[in-house]
Amino acid sequence: MKHHWRLFYLLLLIICSNAVVAQGWVSGTVRDHQNQTKIPGVLVLIHQNQGVTTNELGSFTIWSEKPQCTLTFRYLGFKTTRKTVAVVPKDTLHIEVELTPEVFEMDQVVVTANRIEQRLSELTVSMSIIKPKIIENQHMVDAKALISRTPGIDILDGQASIRGGSGFSYGAGSRVLALIDGLPVIAPDAGNIRWQFLPIDNVSQIEIIKGASSVAYGSSALNGVINFRTADATSDPITKVYLQAGVYDRPSNKNWKWWSSPRLNAAAGFSHLQKKGHSDFGFGINGLTDNGYRKYNDEKANRFHFKWKYTHPRLSGLRYGISMNGGLTRKTDFVLWDNAETGALIQDTATAISMDGSFIAFDPFISWNRKSGVRHDLRSRLQQSINSFPTSEQNNSTARSFYVGYEAYIPLFSWLKAQAGLSQQSAQIVSNFHGNHNSLNAGAFLQLESQPVENLQLVGGLRVEYNAIDGDNKSVVPLFRAGLNYRIATLTFLRASFGQGFRYPSIAERHASTTLGAVKIFPNLFIEPESGWNAEAGLRQGFKSGKLTGQMDVALFYMQNKDMIEYLFGIYANPGDETFSFGFKATNIEAARIYGIETEGMLATQSGNLRHQLSGGYTYIIPVEYNVYTGENTELYLKYRRKHSAKLNWEAEYRRFQPGISINWQSKMLRIDDVFLNELTREGLLPGFYDYWQTGNNAVFVADFWVGYKLTPAMRLSFMIKNVTNEEYLGRPGDIQPHRNYSLRLAWGI
């Protein structure tokens, strides 16, 4: 790893020595022309693909390399405005900007799809965007609950699935890659996402790619990518504080109530963004405690985020800095219920194991944007996670990894741009659970973007990836992607894409060996990687009619994967002896097809002081196994999928009041593991589950309601009811989801 750090600082010196003198800063405040209120979240562009967003006070600061520049201001519901200003050399020019309401989402700039800034409407793939406003409105305290609000995305006991691309694999392996500012944050041992440590307090937006993205991001992006983009500071500092408290109601099944005192939860957070000189600072801390609605399923967690970025005042286009993310948690995960009749919310004591976890990541980075348009980025991440089980030391694990990636963006011609990069990630696992292992993953990619004629965007990419565990299981895999986007009319965009995906088995899937109550996990040293491809055709349509504006996106998609990894129940040899036992083993058993249609849209209108916004989507999938020899579908559905899913959000704002409703509807689950239904095994794992499943596997309808009130321009009090109708429903077998609960939140923005 020392060698990687030497390369990092050597490149820093080389970049610094070739940079040139810059100009000055432009700062300002953006207001609503009608009522003069400041507007947060406005996109301020200085070039076609370079810009910032205004903070919660409507302020921004941006660096100009030229004595005169034209700034473009874009924001949903307002007309795009351009302003040309003369920059004061080596000083800050302050301007005031007013936007005229128009009530548009398609002009949002994103970076995740092609690793560069692009307008949402010009992408060749499907993407959803989550804005930070939903965090406060809907009382979000962790990333898992936040992501699950997105149409087409489900999180089943911590495992993310996009358009049915994943089921449930007992906590090991993820087909969806999580990123923080473009850097992977998957656990190197279990290959899963540690949701509780992902920052949501200082995010500018969260971008979600739906479909195979391995060409751009490598293994684990087989089903898609979730990128948490942290916010940058502006000249006006902003501080946010919130306090939240909640309580669980009684379950609809009165026999399941096991507590005699209220089941409470609470959370608090503090974040701050500030620019001082040429440095941007951002940091935040968050803590939560949840007694849980289930017995032996409580959690206490703390996390922090820090970011420092420096823009060199004399070396044009040079920026460098470091980010840190980390946290501590103490929790007891829920594995199996005690019984269906009276103990569905009581964990079987044999699986109730407390865990102390910690996570820390250091992310040094450097970027050089030259006047010619050439950009160089060097980013790295040093990450460590520790899982300690005080009463079950055989499951302890420590994982360390180092990631470094270099990327170059080069405009070859006015109609052709190239992007290339190299990355390497090494990991060291010291574990009683998985054994001690070392892994190495390296990749290189090349991507070309072309605009041969007006309104037509073409993208093509190639990646080569190498992976090895303990110097063995070596493999080299080529991957390809292509896509197009054609602007048919002013607000009409047609797209099509094809992309290959690949995922190496995690160390846990290959080597994990343990027993949790009645559940025994066996290793599989011969498991093979998953691979597949994704094709899509989509149409994004914007519209304006009087005071009503919005956009609708429709996508037809088709995914086909082979060697899908699922945990299969059977009789396996016990490691180290000649005996056999029942248990689960990660196995390549499925050749899968998933195809369907998804719609996602938004409507917004404004009349005086009253604003409405309706957003949501519907996803229909057919998830089936297919015969690899005949190519025909079998009669078996993939496990832990639902054919229909619809999510809807309505928000309004009238003077100081901000009410809203969120609805989530899903059809019944198509199939689960046979071990939970077979009369020889079902009662030993989940007592009473079979009878419960016969009547309990139904469609799910969950509605949430909230209302906020602005006590002052900077202080907001809100109340929320989650699961208003007290719906009783399952996640995976034996995993009853939260019943009705109430929360109160007080938030300041200073």
C-alpha positions in Angstrom: 0.0 0.0 0.0 3.0 2.3 0.6 3.7 2.1 -3.1 0.2 3.3 -3.9 0.6 6.4 -1.7 3.9 7.3 -3.3 2.3 7.2 -6.7 -0.5 9.4 -5.4 1.8 12.2 -4.2 4.1 11.9 -7.2 1.1 12.6 -9.5 0.1 15.5 -7.3 3.5 17.1 -7.8 3.4 16.5 -11.5 0.0 18.1 -11.8 0.9 21.1 -9.7 4.0 21.8 -11.8 2.0 22.0 -15.0 -0.9 24.2 -13.9 -1.4 27.9 -14.8 -2.7 31.0 -13.1 -6.5 31.2 -12.6 -8.9 34.1 -12.3 -11.4 34.6 -9.5 -14.6 33.6 -7.7 -18.2 34.4 -8.5 -20.7 34.1 -5.6 -24.3 35.0 -5.3 -27.8 34.3 -4.1 -30.7 32.9 -6.1 -34.3 34.0 -5.3 -37.8 33.3 -6.5 -38.9 36.3 -8.6 -42.5 36.2 -7.3 -41.9 36.1 -3.5 -38.2 36.8 -3.1 -37.6 33.6 -1.1 -34.1 32.0 -1.5 -34.0 28.8 -3.5 -31.8 25.9 -2.5 -30.7 23.2 -4.9 -30.4 25.5 -8.0 -27.9 24.1 -10.5 -25.3 26.8 -11.5 -23.3 25.8 -14.6 -20.2 27.7 -15.8 -19.5 25.3 -18.6 -21.7 22.7 -20.3 -20.7 20.0 -17.8 -19.2 21.9 -14.8 -21.0 23.5 -12.0 -22.3 23.7 -8.4 -25.7 23.8 -6.6 -27.0 26.5 -4.2 -27.2 25.6 -0.6 -30.2 25.8 1.7 -29.8 29.6 1.9 -29.9 29.8 -1.9 -26.2 30.8 -2.1 -23.4 29.5 -4.4 -19.8 30.1 -5.1 -18.1 29.0 -8.3 -14.6 29.5 -9.7 -14.0 31.1 -13.1 -10.8 30.7 -15.1 -11.7 33.5 -17.5 -12.1 37.2 -17.0 -15.7 36.9 -18.3 -18.1 34.0 -17.9 -21.7 33.1 -18.6 -23.5 31.3 -15.8 -26.5 29.2 -16.4 -29.1 28.7 -13.6 -31.5 25.7 -13.7 -34.0 24.5 -11.2 -37.1 22.4 -11.3 -40.2 24.6 -11.7 -38.3 27.6 -12.9 -37.2 28.9 -16.3 -33.5 28.4 -17.1 -31.7 31.8 -16.7 -28.3 32.8 -18.1 -26.2 35.7 -16.7 -22.8 37.0 -18.1 -20.5 38.6 -15.6 -17.0 40.1 -15.5 -14.9 38.4 -12.9 -12.7 40.4 -10.5 -9.2 38.9 -10.8 -8.1 37.0 -7.6 -11.2 38.3 -5.8 -14.9 37.5 -5.3 -17.7 39.0 -7.3 -21.2 38.8 -5.7 -24.3 38.8 -7.8 -28.1 38.5 -7.2 -30.1 36.3 -9.4 -33.9 35.9 -9.7 -35.6 32.9 -11.3 -39.1 33.0 -12.8 -41.3 30.0 -11.8 -42.1 27.6 -14.6 -42.7 24.4 -12.7 -38.4 20.9 -14.9 -36.7 17.9 -13.9 -35.1 16.8 -17.2 -32.4 19.4 -17.1 -30.8 18.0 -13.9 -27.1 17.2 -14.2 -25.9 13.8 -13.1 -22.5 12.1 -13.2 -22.9 8.4 -12.4 -24.2 7.0 -15.7 -21.1 7.8 -17.8 -18.8 9.1 -15.0 -19.0 12.6 -16.3 -21.6 15.4 -16.0 -24.6 15.0 -18.3 -28.2 16.1 -18.4 -30.6 13.5 -17.2 -32.6 13.6 -20.4 -29.5 12.8 -22.5 -28.6 9.6 -20.8 -28.7 6.2 -22.6 -29.7 4.3 -19.5 -32.5 4.6 -16.9 -31.6 6.6 -13.8 -33.6 7.8 -10.7 -32.5 10.7 -8.6 -33.2 11.2 -4.9 -33.0 14.8 -3.6 -32.1 15.5 0.1 -35.5 17.1 0.7 -37.1 13.7 1.2 -34.7 13.0 4.1 -36.3 15.7 6.2 -39.8 15.4 5.0 -40.1 11.6 5.6 -37.9 11.4 8.7 -35.1 9.3 7.2 -32.3 8.3 9.5 -30.5 5.7 7.4 -29.8 5.1 3.7 -31.7 1.8 3.4 -35.1 3.3 4.1 -34.3 6.2 1.8 -33.3 4.1 -1.2 -36.3 1.8 -0.8 -38.6 4.8 -1.6 -37.5 4.7 -5.3 -39.7 3.0 -7.9 -38.3 -0.3 -9.1 -36.0 -0.8 -6.1 -36.6 -3.1 -3.1 -34.3 -3.8 -0.2 -35.0 -7.3 1.3 -33.3 -7.6 4.7 -30.4 -5.3 3.6 -30.0 -6.7 0.1 -30.8 -4.3 -2.7 -32.7 -5.4 -5.9 -33.3 -3.2 -8.9 -36.2 -4.4 -11.2 -36.1 -7.8 -9.6 -32.4 -8.4 -10.3 -31.7 -9.8 -6.8 -33.6 -11.9 -4.4 -32.3 -12.8 -0.9 -29.0 -14.5 -0.3 -28.7 -14.5 3.5 -26.6 -11.4 3.8 -23.7 -12.3 1.5 -23.0 -10.7 -1.9 -24.6 -7.7 -3.6 -25.5 -7.3 -7.3 -25.9 -3.6 -6.7 -22.8 -1.5 -6.2 -22.9 1.3 -3.6 -20.6 4.4 -4.2 -19.7 7.5 -2.2 -18.6 10.2 -4.6 -17.9 7.6 -7.2 -15.8 5.3 -5.0 -17.0 1.7 -4.2 -18.0 1.1 -0.6 -18.9 -2.6 -0.7 -17.6 -4.7 2.3 -14.6 -6.7 1.0 -15.4 -9.8 3.1 -19.2 -10.3 2.7 -19.5 -8.3 -0.5 -22.6 -6.5 0.9 -23.6 -2.9 1.6 -23.2 -1.5 5.1 -26.2 0.8 4.9 -25.9 2.2 8.5 -22.6 3.8 7.6 -23.5 5.6 4.4 -23.8 9.4 4.7 -27.2 11.0 4.1 -26.7 14.2 6.2 -24.5 16.1 3.7 -25.6 14.7 0.3 -26.4 16.8 -2.7 -28.3 14.0 -4.4 -28.3 10.2 -4.8 -28.1 8.8 -8.3 -29.3 5.3 -9.1 -28.5 3.5 -12.4 -31.0 0.7 -13.2 -29.3 -2.1 -15.1 -25.9 -3.7 -15.6 -23.1 -1.1 -15.1 -20.0 -3.3 -14.8 -18.2 -1.7 -17.8 -18.0 1.6 -16.0 -17.7 0.3 -12.4 -16.6 -3.4 -12.4 -17.8 -6.3 -10.4 -20.8 -6.0 -8.1 -22.5 -3.6 -10.6 -24.3 -6.5 -12.2 -27.7 -5.1 -11.4 -27.0 -1.4 -11.0 -25.3 1.4 -9.1 -26.3 3.7 -6.2 -24.0 6.7 -5.9 -24.2 9.0 -2.8 -22.9 12.4 -4.0 -21.8 14.6 -1.0 -22.5 18.3 -1.1 -19.9 21.0 -1.6 -19.7 24.2 0.4 -20.4 27.7 -0.8 -19.4 31.2 0.4 -22.4 31.2 2.8 -22.0 28.7 5.6 -24.9 26.4 6.4 -25.5 24.4 9.5 -28.3 21.9 10.0 -29.5 20.3 13.2 -32.3 17.9 13.8 -33.8 16.0 16.8 -36.3 13.1 16.2 -38.2 10.8 18.5 -40.6 8.0 17.7 -42.7 5.3 19.2 -44.1 2.0 17.9 -47.8 1.3 18.1 -49.3 -2.1 18.8 -49.3 -4.7 16.0 -52.6 -5.5 14.3 -52.2 -9.1 15.6 -52.7 -8.5 19.3 -51.1 -11.9 20.2 -47.8 -10.6 18.9 -47.5 -7.7 21.5 -44.8 -8.8 23.9 -43.8 -5.6 25.6 -45.1 -3.8 28.6 -43.4 -0.5 28.2 -43.3 1.7 25.0 -40.9 0.7 22.2 -39.1 4.0 21.5 -36.5 5.2 19.0 -34.6 8.5 18.7 -32.1 10.1 16.4 -30.2 13.4 16.2 -27.8 14.9 13.7 -25.6 17.9 13.1 -24.0 18.9 9.8 -22.1 22.0 8.6 -20.8 23.2 5.2 -18.5 26.2 4.9 -16.1 27.8 2.4 -13.1 29.5 3.9 -10.7 31.1 1.5 -10.0 28.5 -1.2 -11.0 25.5 1.1 -14.4 23.8 1.3 -15.2 22.1 4.6 -18.1 19.8 5.3 -18.7 17.5 8.2 -21.6 15.9 10.0 -22.4 13.5 12.8 -25.5 11.4 13.4 -26.6 9.1 16.2 -29.6 6.9 16.6 -31.0 4.4 19.2 -33.8 2.0 18.4 -35.3 -0.3 21.0 -37.0 -2.2 18.2 -40.5 -3.5 17.7 -39.1 -7.0 17.9 -37.5 -8.6 21.0 -33.8 -9.1 20.7 -33.5 -6.8 17.8 -32.3 -3.4 19.0 -29.7 -1.1 17.6 -27.5 1.8 18.6 -25.4 3.5 15.9 -23.3 6.6 15.3 -21.7 7.8 12.1 -19.7 10.8 10.9 -18.7 12.4 7.6 -15.9 14.9 6.8 -14.8 16.4 3.6 -12.1 19.0 2.8 -11.5 20.2 -0.8 -8.9 22.9 -1.8 -9.1 24.9 -5.0 -5.6 26.2 -5.8 -5.7 30.0 -6.3 -2.8 30.1 -8.7 -2.7 26.7 -10.4 -5.7 26.7 -12.8 -8.2 23.9 -12.5 -6.3 22.1 -9.6 -8.4 20.7 -6.8 -7.4 18.2 -4.1 -8.6 17.1 -0.7 -9.7 14.2 1.4 -13.0 12.7 2.6 -13.6 10.5 5.6 -16.6 8.4 6.5 -17.0 6.2 9.5 -19.2 4.9 12.3 -19.8 2.6 15.2 -22.8 0.3 15.7 -24.1 -2.2 18.3 -27.0 -4.2 17.2 -28.7 -7.6 17.2 -29.9 -8.6 13.8 -33.2 -10.5 13.5 -32.7 -13.9 11.9 -35.5 -16.3 12.9 -38.7 -15.8 14.8 -39.6 -17.9 17.9 -43.1 -19.0 16.6 -45.9 -17.7 14.4 -48.7 -17.7 17.0 -47.3 -15.5 19.8 -43.6 -15.1 19.0 -43.4 -13.6 15.4 -41.9 -10.5 16.9 -39.6 -12.4 19.3 -36.4 -13.7 18.0 -35.3 -17.3 18.6 -32.7 -16.9 21.3 -30.4 -19.3 19.5 -29.9 -16.8 16.7 -30.0 -13.6 18.8 -26.3 -12.6 18.7 -25.1 -9.1 19.5 -22.6 -7.5 17.2 -20.2 -4.5 17.7 -19.3 -3.1 14.4 -17.0 -0.3 13.2 -16.2 1.3 9.8 -13.7 3.9 8.6 -12.7 5.1 5.2 -10.2 7.7 4.1 -10.5 9.0 0.6 -7.7 11.3 -0.7 -8.4 12.7 -4.2 -7.0 15.1 -6.7 -8.5 16.6 -9.9 -7.0 18.7 -12.7 -9.3 20.4 -15.2 -7.3 21.9 -18.0 -8.5 24.8 -20.1 -8.4 22.5 -23.1 -11.2 20.5 -21.6 -8.9 17.6 -20.6 -9.5 16.3 -17.1 -7.4 14.1 -14.8 -8.8 12.4 -11.7 -6.9 10.3 -9.2 -9.0 8.9 -6.3 -8.2 6.4 -3.6 -9.9 4.8 -0.6 -8.4 3.1 2.5 -11.1 1.3 4.2 -11.5 -0.9 7.3 -14.5 -2.7 8.9 -14.5 -4.8 12.0 -17.3 -7.0 13.1 -17.0 -8.3 16.7 -19.4 -10.7 18.4 -18.8 -10.7 22.2 -20.7 -14.0 22.7 -19.8 -15.7 19.4 -16.2 -15.0 18.7 -16.1 -17.6 15.9 -17.9 -15.1 13.7 -15.5 -12.2 14.3 -14.0 -10.6 11.1 -11.7 -7.7 10.2 -11.5 -6.5 6.6 -9.1 -3.9 5.2 -9.0 -2.8 1.6 -7.2 -0.2 -0.5 -8.7 1.2 -3.7 -7.0 3.5 -6.2 -8.4 4.7 -9.5 -7.1 7.0 -12.2 -9.4 8.5 -14.9 -8.8 10.8 -17.9 -11.4 12.6 -19.9 -10.2 13.9 -23.3 -12.2 15.9 -25.9 -10.7 14.5 -29.1 -12.9 16.5 -31.5 -16.0 18.6 -31.1 -18.1 15.5 -31.9 -16.0 12.8 -30.1 -14.9 12.5 -26.5 -12.8 9.8 -24.9 -12.7 8.6 -21.3 -10.3 6.0 -20.0 -9.4 4.7 -16.6 -7.4 2.2 -14.5 -8.4 0.9 -11.0 -7.0 -1.6 -8.5 -8.4 -2.8 -5.2 -6.6 -5.1 -2.8 -8.1 -6.5 0.4 -6.9 -8.4 3.4 -9.4 -10.4 5.5 -8.6 -11.7 9.0 -11.6 -13.7 10.2 -12.7 -16.6 12.3 -15.8 -16.7 10.2 -14.3 -16.7 6.7 -10.7 -17.6 7.4 -7.7 -15.4 6.5 -7.6 -14.3 2.8 -6.2 -11.8 0.4 -7.8 -10.6 -2.8 -6.8 -8.5 -5.7 -9.0 -6.9 -8.3 -7.8 -4.7 -11.2 -9.6 -3.2 -14.2 -9.2 -0.9 -17.2 -11.9 0.7 -19.2 -12.2 2.9 -22.3 -15.4 4.7 -23.3 -16.2 6.9 -26.3 -19.0 9.4 -26.6 -20.0 10.8 -29.9 -22.4 13.3 -31.4 -22.2 12.6 -35.1 -25.3 14.7 -35.9 -27.4 17.1 -34.0 -29.6 15.6 -31.2 -27.9 12.2 -31.4 -25.7 10.9 -28.6 -23.8 7.6 -29.0 -21.9 5.8 -26.2 -19.6 2.7 -26.4 -17.4 1.2 -23.8 -15.1 -1.7 -23.1 -13.7 -3.0 -19.8 -11.2 -5.7 -18.9 -11.2 -7.0 -15.3 -8.8 -9.3 -13.4 -9.6 -10.9 -10.1 -7.7 -13.3 -7.8 -8.2 -14.7 -4.3 -5.1 -15.9 -2.3 -3.2 -15.8 -5.6 -5.6 -18.4 -7.1 -9.0 -18.5 -8.8 -7.5 -16.0 -11.3 -9.7 -14.8 -14.2 -9.7 -12.1 -16.8 -13.1 -10.9 -18.1 -13.9 -8.6 -21.0 -17.1 -6.5 -20.8 -18.9 -4.3 -23.4 -21.6 -1.7 -23.4 -23.3 0.6 -26.0 -26.1 3.1 -26.1 -27.8 5.9 -27.9 -30.0 8.9 -27.1 -31.9 10.7 -29.8 -33.8 14.0 -29.2 -36.9 13.6 -31.2 -38.5 16.9 -30.2 -37.8 19.7 -27.8 -38.9 17.7 -24.8 -38.9 14.1 -26.2 -35.9 11.8 -25.8 -35.6 8.2 -27.1 -32.9 6.0 -25.8 -31.6 2.4 -26.1 -28.7 0.6 -24.4 -27.0 -2.7 -24.0 -24.6 -3.6 -21.2 -22.8 -6.7 -19.9 -22.5 -7.4 -16.2 -20.3 -9.5 -14.0 -19.9 -10.3 -10.3 -17.2 -12.3 -8.6 -18.3 -14.3 -5.6 -17.6 -12.7 -2.3 -15.2 -14.3 0.2 -18.2 -15.0 2.4 -20.0 -16.9 -0.3 -16.8 -18.9 -1.0 -15.5 -19.5 2.5 -18.1 -18.7 5.2 -18.7 -21.6 7.7 -20.8 -21.1 10.8 -23.9 -22.1 12.7 -26.7 -19.7 13.8 -29.3 -21.6 15.8 -31.0 -24.0 13.4 -29.2 -22.4 10.4 -25.9 -23.9 9.3 -23.8 -22.3 6.5 -21.3 -24.3 4.5 -18.4 -23.0 2.3 -18.1 -23.6 -1.4 -14.6 -23.3 -2.8 -15.7 -24.1 -6.3 -18.4 -21.5 -6.8 -18.2 -19.6 -10.1 -18.8 -15.9 -10.9 -22.2 -14.6 -12.1 -22.5 -13.0 -15.5 -25.2 -11.5 -17.7 -26.4 -8.7 -19.8 -29.1 -6.0 -19.8 -30.9 -4.4 -22.7 -33.3 -1.5 -22.6 -35.4 0.9 -24.7 -36.9 4.0 -23.2 -38.7 7.2 -23.8 -38.5 10.3 -21.7 -41.1 12.9 -22.3 -41.4 16.3 -20.8 -44.5 18.5 -21.0 -45.8 21.9 -20.2 -49.5 22.9 -20.1 -50.3 26.2 -18.5 -49.2 26.0 -14.9 -48.8 22.2 -15.0 -45.4 20.8 -16.0 -43.7 17.4 -15.5 -42.0 14.5 -17.2 -42.7 10.8 -17.8 -40.2 8.0 -18.4 -41.2 4.6 -19.9 -38.6 1.8 -20.2 -38.8 -1.7 -21.6 -36.1 -3.9 -20.1 -34.7 -7.4 -20.5 -32.0 -9.0 -18.2 -30.5 -12.4 -18.7 -28.0 -13.9 -16.2 -26.3 -17.2 -15.8 -24.6 -19.0 -12.9 -26.7 -17.0 -10.5 -25.6 -17.6 -6.9 -28.3 -18.7 -4.5 -28.1 -20.4 -1.1 -29.4 -23.9 -1.6 -30.6 -26.1 1.3 -29.3 -29.7 1.3 -27.1 -32.3 3.0 -23.4 -31.3 2.9 -20.1 -32.6 4.3 -19.0 -30.9 7.4 -15.6 -29.2 6.9 -12.8 -31.2 8.5 -14.5 -34.5 9.1 -16.5 -37.2 7.3 -19.9 -36.4 8.8 -22.8 -34.7 7.0 -25.4 -32.2 8.1 -28.4 -30.2 6.8 -27.6 -26.6 5.9 -27.2 -23.9 3.2 -24.4 -23.5 0.7 -23.9 -20.8 -2.0 -24.4 -22.5 -5.3 -24.5 -21.6 -9.0 -28.0 -23.0 -9.8 -30.0 -20.4 -11.7 -30.1 -19.2 -15.3 -32.4 -16.3 -15.0 -34.4 -14.0 -17.2 -36.2 -10.9 -16.0 -38.1 -8.7 -18.4 -40.8 -6.1 -18.0 -41.8 -2.5 -18.2 -41.3 0.5 -15.8 -42.8 3.9 -15.8 -41.6 6.8 -13.6 -42.8 10.3 -13.6 -43.4 13.7 -12.0 -46.1 16.3 -12.1 -45.8 19.8 -10.5 -47.9 22.9 -10.4 -47.9 26.2 -8.6 -50.7 28.7 -8.0 -49.7 31.6 -5.9 -48.4 30.3 -2.6 -49.7 26.7 -3.2 -47.4 24.2 -4.8 -48.1 20.5 -5.5 -45.8 17.8 -6.7 -46.8 14.2 -7.5 -44.1 11.7 -8.3 -43.8 7.9 -8.4 -43.7 4.9 -10.7 -44.9 1.4 -11.5 -42.7 -1.7 -12.3 -43.9 -4.9 -13.8 -41.5 -7.9 -14.1 -41.6 -11.5 -15.2 -38.7 -13.2 -13.3 -38.2 -16.7 -14.5 -35.5 -19.4 -14.7 -34.7 -20.6 -18.2 -33.3 -23.8 -19.7 -29.7 -23.1 -20.9 -29.9 -25.8 -23.5 -33.2 -25.0 -25.1 -33.3 -21.3 -24.3 -36.9 -21.6 -23.2 -38.5 -20.3 -20.0 -39.2 -22.9 -17.3 -42.3 -22.8 -15.1 -40.2 -21.7 -12.1 -40.3 -18.1 -10.9 -37.1 -16.6 -9.3 -37.3 -16.6 -5.6 -38.2 -13.6 -3.5 -39.6 -11.5 -6.3 -43.0 -9.8 -6.8 -44.5 -9.1 -10.3 -46.1 -5.8 -9.6 -44.8 -2.8 -7.6 -46.1 0.8 -7.5 -44.8 3.7 -5.4 -46.4 7.2 -5.2 -45.5 10.4 -3.4 -47.6 13.5 -3.1 -46.2 16.7 -1.5 -47.7 20.1 -1.1 -46.6 23.4 0.3 -48.9 26.2 1.3 -47.4 29.1 3.2 -46.0 27.4 6.4 -47.6 24.0 5.9 -46.0 21.1 4.1 -48.2 17.9 4.0 -47.4 14.8 2.1 -48.4 11.1 1.5 -46.3 8.2 0.4 -47.8 4.9 -0.9 -46.1 1.6 -1.6 -48.1 -1.3 -3.2 -46.7 -4.7 -4.1 -48.3 -7.9 -5.3 -47.7 -11.2 -3.4 -44.3 -12.9 -3.4 -44.0 -15.4 -6.2 -41.7 -18.0 -4.6 -39.5 -18.7 -1.6 -37.0 -21.4 -0.6 -38.6 -24.8 -0.5 -36.9 -25.5 2.9 -39.5 -23.2 4.5 -42.4 -25.2 3.0 -41.2 -28.8 3.1 -42.8 -30.7 5.9 -39.5 -32.4 6.8 -37.6 -29.1 7.5 -40.1 -26.2 7.9 -40.9 -26.5 11.6 -37.3 -27.0 12.6 -36.4 -23.6 11.0 -39.5 -21.4 11.4 -42.2 -22.9 13.7 -45.7 -22.1 12.4 -44.5 -20.4 9.2 -46.1 -22.8 6.7 -49.6 -22.2 8.1 -48.9 -18.5 8.3 -47.7 -18.4 4.6 -50.9 -20.0 3.3 -52.9 -16.9 4.3 -50.2 -14.3 4.9 -48.6 -14.2 1.4 -50.8 -11.4 0.1 -50.4 -8.1 -1.8 -49.0 -5.3 0.4 -50.3 -1.8 0.7 -48.4 0.6 3.0 -49.2 4.3 3.3 -47.3 7.0 5.2 -48.5 10.5 6.1 -46.6 13.5 7.3 -47.1 17.2 7.8 -44.6 19.9 8.5 -44.9 23.4 9.8 -42.3 26.2 9.5 -42.1 27.8 12.9 -39.6 30.3 11.5 -37.8 30.5 8.1 -35.0 28.4 9.6 -37.0 26.0 11.9 -39.4 23.3 11.0 -41.5 21.0 13.1 -43.0 17.9 11.5 -45.0 14.9 12.5 -45.2 11.6 10.6 -47.2 8.3 10.7 -45.6 5.4 9.0 -47.8 2.4 8.0 -51.0 4.4 8.7 -53.3 1.4 8.3 -51.1 -0.9 10.5 -50.6 -3.3 7.6 -49.1 -6.7 8.6 -46.6 -7.9 5.9 -43.5 -10.0 5.4 -40.1 -9.3 3.9 -38.3 -12.6 3.7 -39.7 -15.7 5.6 -40.0 -14.9 9.3 -39.2 -11.2 8.9 -42.4 -9.3 9.9 -42.0 -5.6 8.8 -42.6 -2.6 11.0 -46.2 -2.0 12.1 -47.6 1.5 12.6 -45.2 4.0 14.3 -45.2 7.7 15.0 -42.3 10.2 15.0 -41.8 13.9 15.7 -38.9 15.9 14.2 -37.6 19.3 14.9 -35.1 20.6 12.3 -33.0 23.8 12.1 -31.3 25.3 9.0 -29.0 28.1 10.1 
